[in-house]
């Protein structure tokens, strides 16, 4: 069974959890459905809405609908998933600002868990 973790800052802030909680109930349901699939099947049987972000160690979960929600994650120790960042996508390409945020959070996480 694959575990899903949310990024927590050094100060204890939970930006991913805060983002998800700010969404509508319908949007949260879509996210939780994808999380359930990942927990039960891992990344071996991926959902079609997963996409590798080229040139990075990161992936994104694409939640489609009225708003295009993106959750950027990394695969960490023993194939578990660390959700680093979430945002509502308004352009065709993933904005550099959003990618930079996710990469900075991954760097912080790796400084705490360097062998993972």
N, C-alpha and C positions, 0 to 999 in steps of 0.2 A: 504494500500500500504506500503510495506516494504522499508525503506530507507537504502542506503548503504553509509557508511562513510569510508574514508581512514584515517589511523593513521597519526597524525601530531606531530612531536617531540616538546619538550618545546622550542627549538630554532627556531621553524617554518619550519624545514625541512620536506619534504613530501616523505619519502622513498618508499612507495607503489606506489604513482603516478609516481615517477622517474623510478621505476622498470618496470611498465606497459608501460610507454612511450619508454623504451629502447627496447621493443620487436618488432617483425615484425608486419606489418599491419594485416596479417593473424592471428597471435597469439592474437593480441589485439581484433580482431573481435570475436574470440572464447570466450574471457573473457567477452566482452561486451554483447554477447548473453546470457551467464550464468547470468550476472548481471541483464539483462532485465527480465529474467525468475523469478529471486528472487524478483525483485521489483514488478512485476505484481502478482505473486502467493504466495509470502512470502516463508516461510520454511515449510508450511503445505503440499504443493505439491512439495517436493524437487526434484531437478534434480538428476539423478543417479550418478553424479560425486561428490557428497558431502560425506565426511567421517569424523566421530568423531575420534579425536586423543585421544586414551585411556589414562586415568590417568590425563587428563587436562580438563579445561573448553573450549578447543579450537576445532575447526573443520577445515577441509581443502576442498578447491575447487580444483578438479583435472582437469586440462586442458590437454587432451590427444592429441597426434599427434607426429610429428617428435621429438619435445622436450617435456618432461613431466614437465609442469609448475604447480606449487603449489602456492595457495594463502591461507594463514592461517588467520582465522577470529574467532571472538567471537560474540555471540548473546548478545546484550546489551539492554538498556531500550526499553520497549514495543516491543521486538522482532526484533528490527533493527539490522543490521549487521555492525560490525566494522572490516574492512580488516586491519590486523596488519602487515603482512609480505608476500613477494612474492619471489620465487626463482625457479631456474630450477633444478629439481630433477635428480640426476645421480646415485642414489643407490635405492635398493628395499625399505629400511626403511627410514622414515623421519629423516634426520641427527639431532643429538642432538643440534648442533650449531644453526640450523634454528629454532628449537623448542624453544631454550633458548631465541633467539632474539624476537620471537613472545610473549613469556611469559613476558619478560622484558617490552616490549611495552604495553602489557595489564596491567601490574602493574602500569606503569606510567599513563595510561589512567584512571585506577580506583582511583589513588591518586587525580586526577583532578575532577572526577565525582564519588565520593564514594557511592552515593545512587542509582546509575544506575544498 
